[in-house]
Amino acid sequence: MKKNHQVQLNDKQVEFLVKCIDISQELQSMKPEKSEIELIRRLTHIQQKIEDEKLDYEDNIMTFDLGY
C-alpha cells in the first residue's frame, strides 16, 4: 500500500530542493519514475513562481526609487 505524505515548504526550501535536483541530474544519469517527474515539475513550477515574485518585487522597488 502506497501512502501519500504532505510537506510544507517555505520559498527558501523549495529553491534548495530544486537546486539539489538540478545538481543530482547533472552528476548522475537519473531516470525518475512518472510520479517523480511530476513532483520535479511541480517543484520547478513553484520555484519559477517564487522567482517571478522576486522580480516583480524588485521591479516595484526600482519603480518606487525612480519616482524620487
LINZI-V347569 format. One record per residue. N is the residue number from 0. SS is DSSP state (H for helix, E for strand, C for the rest). Layout:
N	SS
N	SS
This chain:
0	C
1	C
2	C
3	C
4	C
5	C
6	C
7	C
8	C
9	C
10	H
11	H
12	H
13	H
14	H
15	H
16	H
17	H
18	H
19	H
20	H
21	H
22	H
23	H
24	H
25	H
26	H
27	C
28	C
29	C
30	C
31	C
32	C
33	H
34	H
35	H
36	H
37	H
38	H
39	H
40	H
41	H
42	H
43	H
44	H
45	H
46	H
47	H
48	H
49	H
50	H
51	H
52	H
53	H
54	H
55	H
56	H
57	H
58	H
59	H
60	H
61	H
62	H
63	H
64	H
65	H
66	C
67	C
